[in-house]
Amino acid sequence: QKTLEVKIPAGIDAGMRVRSAGNGEPGTNGGPPGDLYIEIRLKKHDIFEREGDDLHCVVPISFTRAALGGEIDVPTLQGKAAIDIPEGTQAGKQFRLRGKGIKGVRSSYPGDLYCHVSVETPVKLTEHQRKLIKELDEALKKGGSKHSPTEESWADKLKNFFSA
């Protein structure tokens, strides 16, 4: 057994192989040794999930940030980048940051970073916070305009189902 140093090119992906010339099994009848092929396996990352040269990550935001909008910082391989969250952003909304993915072995340009929004509901509210949210809920119910697009379309479908 021996230890080898093998240069792994930037952007290599799982399942790709790296060849180490002359470091394989000895040749037959005293011939030269063959090549050693190393198959690449990637460790799961805490933040990013890779899909080709693109990266995906889940970005948690508060329900107030989702409702009111604003700028947030997201992690990239190059550091932080800002995303402008529009008012009324729904859970699952996807934001694309061009060129913030991985520059693959066979690519001229880096892939993209897709940030998927996860809207977090607050837990352990104080009585004052609970009261404010109840007031907001009542005001939204009385307002008459669409404040919950998914909920209202679901309610419309339900009404249509029973009235047909």
N, C-alpha and C positions, 0 to 999 in steps of 0.2 A: 504494500500500500504506500502511496505517496501523496503529498499535498501539492495541488496545482493552483496557480493564480490564473484566473480566467477573466478577461475583460468583458463586462456585460454592457452592451450599448444602451445609451439612454433611450427611453421610449419602448423598450422591449415589452412584449405582452405575454401573458400566461399561454402555455402551449407552444411557444416558439422554441427553437433549439439554437444553441451556440456550439460551434465546432472548434475543437482543440486539436489541431493537426499533429499527428504523430504520437499522441498520448493514449491511443486505444490499446487493444490486445496485440500481443506480438504476432508478427506475420508468420505464415506457414513456411516450413522448410528454411528457416532463418531469414525470411523476408522482412522488410521494414514493418514497424508497428502501424496499425491502422489509426483511424481518427476516433477521438472520444466526442460523443455528442451529449450535451447537457440540456435536458428539457427544463424550461423555466416554469416555476410555480410562484405565484404572487401571494403575499400575505394580505389578509383583509385589512383595509384601512379604517381607522376610527371615524373619519369624516366623509371621505370620497369613495364612490363606487365607480369603477371603470367600465366603459362600454366602447370598445375600440379606442379611438383617440379622444373620445368625449368623457367628461367626468360628470357625475351627478352627486348632489348633496341635499340634505334636508335642512332647511333653515327655519328654526322656531321663531315665531313672532307673537307678541301679545295680541289679544283680541282688540285692544284699543288701537294698536298700531295698524292692524288690519282694517279697522273701521275708519280711522282718521288719515291713514297714509303717513308717509315720511321716509327718510333715508335710513338705511341700515348698512352695516359693514358685514361682508361675508368673507370667509377664508378662500384663498386661491393658492395654487402652488407657488405663485410669485409674491405672496403677501396678502394684503386685504384689498377688497374692491367694494365700491359703494353701489347699492341698488336702490332705486327710487320706488318705494312701494306706493301704488296709487290708492286713493280712498276706496273703500269697499272691497279690498282684496279678499278673495275667498280661499279657504284651505285647498291645497293642491295646485294652486296657481304656480306656473313655471316661468322662471326668468332665465334668459339665455345670455351668457357672457361670452361673446365671440373671442376665440383665440386664447382662452384661459384654461384649456384642457391640456392634453399631452401631445407633444410633437413625437409622433410614432417613428419607428425605425425606417419605414418606407414612405413617410409623408414629408412634404415640403413645408406644411403649415401645421400649427397645433390645432387640436380639436377645440370644442367648446365646453364650457362649464354650465350645467343646467342646475339651477337652484330651485327646489320644490318647497313651497311655503307650507309650514305646519302651524296652524293657528292654535295657540295654547289658551285653554280656559283657566282662569285663576282658581286656586284652591285656598282654603283656610281664610275666607274673607272676614274682615271685621264687621261688626254690626253696621257701622257707618257706610262701608263699601257695599254691603248687601242692600242697604236702603237706597243708595244711589243707583245701583243696577236695577232694582225694582222700579224706581221712578223712570229710568230710561226705558225699561220694557213697557211700562204703561204708556209713556209718551209715544213710543213707536207704534203701539197697537192703535192708539187714537189718531195717529197722523194720517192714515189712509193711503200713503204711498208705499211702494214696494221697498221694504227694508230687508227682507229675507228672500232673495230671488229663488233659491232652491226650494225652500219651504212653501212659498206661495205657488210655484209651478206644481209641486206635489199636491197641494191642497186643490188646485184647479183640476188636476187629473183625477183626483178622488171624487170630486163633485161630478165631473163628467161621467165617470164610471157608474155612479149610482143614479144619475138622471137619465141614462140611456136605456 
